[in-house]
Each structure stands twice: as structure tokens, then as C-alpha cells.
């Protein structure tokens, strides 16, 4: 199960779990599609898994080869980071004949519906080999089956196709497959939910029997067209041959790595984990123009309903924003596209709610896939009422913040005009309909919410949430200001469309008077929510000892953690990370020290917040520890797969994003806003250097930090000079500039040394 | 267990369960004391049970007599309503000898520390009889033992004493016992936690061996004094003899019945149940001057921690207010006495709470005995978090309403001056600190509460609660008005003491703008709380079928009823009953019909609300059915004894009060306010007549309703004329007046016929 996550490949359109050619549903093979969902009866709505066009089983001298068999002599599988290609090599002993089965597969990022698999069988003695390859439509589903009327056909002699439609919306999913082999394509046999080429041949000793599979997965509403597209794709791919496909794919990957790679010198383990994390993010980045986002378990299967959570904006978005803004655009367009779903949620969720209350678990329409009873209780076998859907209101503000951050960092306001400003205003509108004014305190309060720490539901004035809500009101104000100065007509149209003009003074009032839990004067600690300090202290071990079932959930309303200070994940610390420029170092340290021993890290989102804040106050050892925890989460795969009775295994793209954030924003100390990019390096002691790409205001930079200096290289195609502040000193970096700023003991010198004489940038 | 409730006796100072002379803790004998509480370790704080001074066991020819023995030939036990005296007669066959054991016991209402027991043993053949009688200090406790250092002593030759002190506060509890017997007092044997007289005698055939026991229970802080008081009491009682004690007791009871009896002609079952209900209320009415109240399970034991709930003000108080105002005064004084406890609760319970947040479960100090984890979960063996303590905020308003009602109906404002006005203002202050203003609605809201229906916790804008809160603000206003007109100095002092003057405009604003869920225009139904209509419908049977444990609790936050419309008890209907003059008949009918099938009646408080509202819209059959359910609850004793793992058996004085309310206020149609007493009779068809006493503005009346007329007889000692409105027509009733108003089909004629020529009252 977990290895299927670790070795998965994906291309934004689909994910293919790291399973082996001969595997089927019992081994959790899944071709998970982005953006297409289905629901069967009352079960959870989840992404659709396509028929598996990469299926191949091989029989040698009547013995079927399986990597799970007893006759395996040797097995190796490899995920190539360079171009996201999966390889396997398994050696079998078939009654004395040594058989080697090799294959490689990739999902093209230039032609996202296409997958290419190269298979090779070598026997050390002559042997009878039967190859069954084609499309397996025994589909592994958590809450399926999602495809009905599945039909296997053959076209143009040897192109196989399996096509079906979803239950809920009747959308078509078609998989086509074609093979290229010098021994022909055999006969077509469709049975047992497989549509196969069956090829029998006599293998010569030591001579590989090799063939290439091309499969394509297309979706659409038109029956014929959907299949035709898939068939045409594989036919064309076969015509062009695998080398051409691979070359285009590899070139595109090379470009991605040039942009996004982060190099760590002196720490191979960290380097591996971080590159793996970046690979994951790049593999699941939405296809350009798709306006899709990245689900919490990405494309690793159907866990978490394939839904998009706050994870995306808070943990993945920063990577794309700083390293690959074109993909950040897709993530935000997804929220623009689903704004109506958020409006529907507000209109139906609570009394008098207005504006945009984004789905806690967002799928294709933006309606909330999160159920009111979202966690199975293993003790009673019943579902627990959780308030994730109705009370985790920070989601709307998280989105508004990301939307505004995109403009701040890229300087590109086109998304605001495309619907981003509307998203921001509708989020503020929702909050204004949600908050209450406390007359005797003269303040607005945010009541009855769940903050990031989901073990404490329905709390009042959660520090994180209140900060986010207040920020949403502030952002609504500056958005209107920006539009009124720069796009007055667009603003007029937006106000007319939304009818929100009369509400703007209320937003401004709320921005000014929204209560945020204060920093305690004596301890420096911020109370996570009203009443938190009154709860009793408890350790995870103490609570575990009270469990009556090993998968018991600690939260909901009666969970063991609820009456205690034990929190699931960073909450105040997450707030300090998100709003790091607003709080002094002492506050960060005090809260980190207070909350860290009280945090279970029951969420994969927790460690990176602790890592990031630890870099802020200079505890680099702790930061490094949490960084590794974050960066290695999928590689080490020690996470829990069940919460209550709910399966939640799969990959952790938010942690992948958190690893990047910790490396670049944390240790690299990068902080960009509309004015400049600040860099305050604080590398872990074992890192000799850190090098990464950075996008800022549409221009590209390469930054290299070592113990002595920060080197900033501006892209030759950059269009403007930009301000960088290295350890407090400002520099202007013009196109093609290469600036090296000496630093000592974490402080930059007042002046930088320039490699380029032509540099126009000067220290200010 | 239940019979011990049915046959209990009490006198306000203590209760004695309806157990038999020879019983001990295994049979749940309890002498439960009013107003003295103790807590052992972390267990629940609960009332103290005293040593049992009424203990007697009898041995005949070496055979111990027990009503639970196999040799019982016949047993009868009787509770005499007339003077709250318990009697038993048991006939045993002891190896061929027929032995009759008779006893009677009463707890004096003129000398509340005193109990008197008369015992008689008769054998039909000569026999050896051994009588062991004295004080049994094997005490039955739910969460005890509460008395430590229990010591048995003997004084003045034959007066026995057992004395101990509570754990928590070290208060002394002493029980003294003395017997009067023509065969002497035998020898004193103190062993096995019993301090006994042991008398052995030869009984002659047919000749009773009779003796009288006097026991007294006193409490105090001084060791010697406490015992001395008890000893002096029994010594004096023995000197005066049982007949004198009984005569004084009986005379006092006769007076109570004269005041409070309700006669029903034509329906013996209803008569019995209603008299039983009134008896219960009169037995547990607080001792004059004690400023005690009546716990939810009265003095029937330690269930419900001996705590006073809203039950008292909402369900018992009306009986005393209308029939026995001197006792209503004690109930209210209890709330004045515990005001500081309510202030402490507000100060500690929530952020920024001020004023008086009365305890949900109030004991001697007014601090809340209700725990945050108040119900044991039989499935996990853990305690469930319930929000009874922190969210059932209507309690403060219930008290403010009762406080004001007392003044309205009695015209006596002395309680307001004694602290009642302070209670009212502090309750309003609490509410002002609790409510929120919704700027976009222009209304105050009451968020996050539990209404009467405890199966739905933490709801917003519960109709009942919002009405009560608004009423508290209104009452605060009229209280200040009243004081400013009539007691300006007292008002000044009160405002100075409380510093509340600046807050009064806020109270007035809240009174004017507090949101109350509206009557739906189409259906006439009021939504119990925001979101109630969205819940799914479910029957009790459906939920029972899902139970995984028979004592599973339906509420808390994850109970089976929570996501459904099934409610524990009357909530909107309770609101319509409490505020019956504010809503039209059609609204009462619509809500009754809507909510009635959705009500489990899992609380003994539910049936009488349905009965009362049914009388309002003329469904007398349903009203009668619910009346009997209420009135017979303790007689039939079919209630559940466990909720979760929590024992809650015991008597139901609130239901007793509800029975009286239904008879007099419901069927009798009595509604008194500061202007008049309105009577709109609507008797059940089988009732030929209903007759009851009524106190109004310090004067007394007797009202008799039959099918043809309403007869009102004013007490000869009345001091003023008062207005009565019979079926819409007003009459003035002067002292000693006897007015008969003919009615027909539930409507009064325009004029009444007077029996007394001297009557000065005339129809208006």
C-alpha cells in the first residue's frame, strides 16, 4: 500500500501508483484522474480511477510471473526523479530458468493523457513465453465502482479500448492501448474484465522479448468522441515511437527542474528528501489551462475523496508562487472556478450566511464533499459528527490570502480581474455575515470555529482563524483600493455584479475592530482559543493508554484530546508562520516552546510549521529535525493510514510543499512582498550551501547561499530590476545581474561584491 | 428502590425513604438531609444521609423478621396523605406462630429535626421476642461515605447517640434516639455500626409489645452542641409523649391541606394522583426561615446530587406561589442566598462573563455541582462531555422570572428589596455579557446554548432561551422602574453596590432588539433553534434499534438523537406554556402538533408542558393524558433510573408541581398577574368539579369550578378587594365575598350571581 505511494508517478492529468505491471486491484493499482468525480449511492464522492492501460502479465513455461511470488530471486524498483519515470527489474527462477522482467513507465507531461510503458523479458534458457498485455478494468475503488457499462472493444486491428461512464454524471472515461513489438500484437482476448493482447512466443536464451505499450486516458461527455480521442492518441504515439515521446517528456522535465530544483550541499539525505518532495509537487501540478488544483492526497488514489483542502493554499501554493507561478495560477483559477460552489455553501450552511464559504473538501464543483459525519468511530461502528465542514471557516480567508499573495509577489493583477477580486470580496462578505459584534467589548468576535487544530472543535476566537478573518477584511480593502486606482471600470463592474458596495464600510470596520487574542504580557504566549489555558495538560502517551480501540479518533467532540491541551497540529505556531512579519522573535520563541510539547503532530501539516518558526528564532536543530520529518514523510511512509475507520493513506503534497518552504523560506530566510525579496539565511550547520530558483514579479532568479555569502543571479531575460534585501541591506538586482553579498554570522555586510561589471545595481 | 420513593416521608428538614424498620443500606434506607452536602475525593458532591434513628429489628423465637423473608404471610404498607405518616403491617409465620409487626412513622413538621416511630409486635402464641432498636449507621451513600469519625454513645442511661462529621467541611451530624416502652429500654449494644437497645421479653399470646421511638437529627459546627441538641430534642419529645407530637404535626398538616388541597370530583384516579403530588410538594417544602430550596429529586435520596435545578422555579414554584407563598419565599431566598455563587460562576465560567450565572446544579453555596463530564458513557466507560453547566444559560432568566412573578402575584416587594432586585439585575448583567450583536441583522443573538431539550447542545437562538433572556432584560427594566418609583433610596443603594447604572441602557436596548425566532407564517411553527428544521426526522424506536448499549445516552454531542429532530422534552412548547399570554391559540396548536410526535419525553418535565399547552387550545383529551402521566409519575414509578451510567432514580417534585399546574392553571384556566386573576375553566369531561385554594396579593380564596359555574370564595381575613376575570368578564371580589359566575360551554355569562348580599363586588 505505502510503496504504491512512494513510487507513484503523475503528470497533473493522472496519477499511476507505484505498483507493478502484473498487479491488479488487490495490490491497489490505481490510475487516478484529476478533476473527475463520482458518487455511488450514499457513499463518499471521490475521484474516478480509470481502467489500467499499463497492465502486463507474463507467463514463462506455464508459470505466471509475479513480484509477490516465491520464485523471485531479485527485485529492484526505481523512481527516476529526473523525468518521473518508474522502472522495475525482477528476476525469477522458473524451474531453473532465470527470467528477468524489466519495465519502465512514464506519464507524459507534454501530452497528459498519454502513458508509455516499455517491457522486456529475458530468459537465460530458451522458454515458452506468453505475454498478456492490454487494459485491466478490474478497478480498485474505495467507494466504487464508479464506471458502469464498461465495454471492451478493439479497433484498427490491434488498438484496444475500454470505455465506461460514471454513475452520477454519466461522464465518459475511455482508455485506449496500443503496443509496438517486433513479434506482433498477438490475438485479442477480452475476458475477466481485461481487454488483452495475448502473445505466445518462444524466447531465445539471453535475447530480450521487448515491446512498448502506449495508453491514453480521455474523459468527455460524448461517447464516441471520448474513445476516439484516446485511440487517436495511442495511434499517433505509436507512430511517433517511444523515443520521441520520452524525449519531449524529458525536455519538459528538464525545464521544470531548472526552475524548481533546490540543491543542498553537504547533506545527501536532506537533498534526497527535498528533491523527492519537489518531484511530487511537480508531478501533480495541474495541467496548464485546466484550472484544477491539487488534492490533499494528490493523485495517489481516492483517499480524502480526492478533495482539495486548505493544504493547497497554505502549504503547496508558496512553492508554486515562488518557483513556478504558472502553476500557482491554476491553483487560484480553481478557486475562481468554484466560487459559485462556495456561494452555494454559504447560502445553505448557516442562517444568514452570505458570500463565499469555500468547501472544506472541494472537488470539481466547489460544493463541499465534507460530510457532517466525517469520521467513523471504531468503538460504536457509527459515524462521528465532526464540524470540519461547517466550522473550519478559515478556509475562505486562506484562499483570499493566497489570491492576494499572488498579486503581491508576482505583481500580476490579471487574476484579480479574472475573478480573484470577486473571490476576495465574497470571502469578506461571508466573514461579515459570520462574525458577531460584542457590544460590551467594542470588538468583533469569531465564534464557534475549528482552527487548524482539529481536536478542539467549535471554539471561540481561535487566534489563527481570527487573524485570517481580519486579514481577509484588510485584503478586501486593499483589493478595492488597487482596482479603484488601476482598473476603475473593472471595479465598477464588480461592485455592480456583486452588489457589495454598501458592505465595504462594514468590512473596513471589521478590519479595524476584529478581536485577535493577545500575546500574554508575562509569558508571551497567545491562547489558542478562549478557554484553552483552562484545559488540562496531557501527553499523547497518557491518552493512548486510555484508548479502548487502537484507531480511536482523538477529536470530534468526545475524543480523548478534547478536554486537554494536547493539539493535533500547529495552530498558534501556524499562525506565527503565516504572519511571520507581524510578530517579534520573542513571541515566536515563547509560543513555539509552549505549544511544541503539546502537539501530537497528528497531521502532516504540523511539522513544517514548527520547522519554519524554529528557523525564525534560531533553533536550527529543532527546525532541521522538523524539516526532515516533513521532507521524509512520503519516503519513510510511517504516517497513520487510518483515523477512526476512515482510510486516509496516500501521498502528502502539503508536507512536500512544507519541506520546500522550510528549506527556502525557513533556512534560506526568503520573504517576498510587493516591495522586495528579503533573504536572511540561517542554514543548518551541516549544509554547506543551498541553491534554489526564485520567481519574483515575473522575473527569474537563482539564489545560492553558503556560509559566506548570498549569490543572486538574475535571469538574462528578466524585464526589470528588483530590490533584494540581504540580512537587512537592500540591493537592486537588474536583469542578468549576478550579485554576491558576503554574510557573516548570519548578517550581510553592508555592500555586495559584484561579479558583473555591467551591474547597475548598487547597495542603498 | 422505587417503592422507597413512593412511600417516602419528609418534612423539609429531612426525608425518610419508604423502607421498612428492619431494612439497612442494602434496601436503600436513607435519611437525606436538606442543605448539607459533602464531597469525598473526586466523586460527586451530594447531600449527606444521616444515620438511621428509626431502625428496629425484631426476632421471634430466634427468627429475625424481615419483610423480604420467605415467612411473610401478609404485608401492607400505607402512606397517609393526611399527615404524611407511613405505616406498615407485616404478618409472619414463625414456625407456626403468627407474628404481626406494625409500625408507623412521621417526621414532625412542627419540630423538623424530630421523627417519631411507633412499633408493635403481636404474637398469636407465647413467644420469645428480641427487639433491637436504635440507630443504624451503616449508611447507604451513592458517593460516600460522607460521615467520618462516626461514634456511638449513650447518655442519660438510655438515650443513644451517633455522631460524625463530613469530610469536606467537617460539619457535625448527630442523631439521638430514645424509646418509650412499658417493658423498659433493655441493654445498650453498640456493634456492627449500630447503636442499639436490645430488649428480650416473653410475649404473651395476642398481647402487643409496643414502644415508641423518638429520633432527632441535628447538624452544626460545634461537636458537643450538635449532639446535645439532638439529645435534648428526643428527651423532650419522649417526655411530652407521641400523642402530643402527633397532634401538633397533624394540626399543621391540616392547615397545609386546607390551603393547598385540590379536589377533583368524579375522577378518583386523578384525585389520588394529584393529592399525592401535592403531598410530595408539601412534604419537601423548605423549613420556614431556612432559605433552602427543593432539589430535583427532593429528599428522596442522593440522586442528582441533591441539587436544585430550574425545575424548582419553573415547575414547583408556581404551586407555592399560588397556594403557599410563604414557601415560595424560601425558594427565592435560596437564590438570593446563593447569588454570590452565581457571580463566582460567571466570573470563572467564560471570558468576560459578568453578573449572575446561576448554577445548573445548585447546592448549598450556589457553586455549580454540575460537572463538565456529567454523564457516564456505558459504551466506553468514560464520562461524556455535556454542556449542561456552561451552556444552559436560561437558568438565570428562569430565576429572574420567578422573582418577578412573586412580586406580580403577591404584590409583595419585600423580596425585591431583600436581594431579589439584585438577583434580577445581576442576571440581566450576565446576559448582556453573554449575548452578541449581529450588526448585519441589527439584532442581539443568544448563541451556543442548550435549551430545555438537552439532546441538542450548543445551539444558537433557541426560542425558549431567547424569550427567557429577553424577558430578563424586560424584568430588569421594570424592576428599576418599580424601585425608582417606590423605593428610590433602595434603588440608589443597589446601583451603588452593583455599579450597574451605566449598564441599564444596554439592558433596555437588548430588551428591545433581542432576536426571538419567529412564528413561521405558513406553518405557524417556531423553529426550536437555528438549524433544527434541517435535522432529519427519527422516531424513538428507530434510535433504540441503533443502540449498542441499553443505557446509552441519546444526547451529549454524539448521541443518537443529536442529528435528528427527536427532542428530549418540551422546548418550544415549554416556551409557549411559560409565556402563554404572548402567543395566539393557533400558534400553540401548531407547535404542539408539530413537536409532540417528535418528543421523547425523556424528562419528567416534559409531559406537563404538553398538558398545559393542550388545555390552551382545547385538546382536553391529550391534556388529560399528559396530566395523568405527570401526576402518576411517582406513584406508577415507571421512569428510567439510569441515564448512561448515571443513577437518577428518586422522586419527581417538578412533575408533582406540573400536575398541580395542569389541574389549576391548565384545566382550571387560572392566570394571575399584577392586575387580576383570570379564570377560563376547561375541565376534562369526566371531572364534575375542581376545587382549589388560591393566594393572591396576600389574600386567600377558594375556587370551585363545575360544569355550570365558577364559585370564588374570598377569605374572611382578606384585606382588600381583588379583580377576578372569569372567562373574559371582570368581577371585583371583596373580603369574605362568595361569588358564583355561571359559565356555559366554557364561556362565562356577562354577570355573576352572588351568594352574599353584602358583596361589594360588581361586574365591570
Interface residues (C-beta under 8 A of the other chain):
Chain A: X350 X351 X352 X372 X373 X377 X379 X380 X381 X382 X384 X385 X432 X433 X436 X437 X438 X439 X440 X441 X445 X447 X448 X458 X460 X461 X506 X530 X531 X546 X548 X556 X557 X558 X562 X563
Chain B: X350 X351 X352 X372 X373 X377 X379 X380 X381 X382 X384 X385 X432 X433 X436 X437 X438 X439 X440 X441 X445 X447 X448 X458 X460 X461 X506 X530 X531 X546 X548 X556 X557 X558 X562 X563
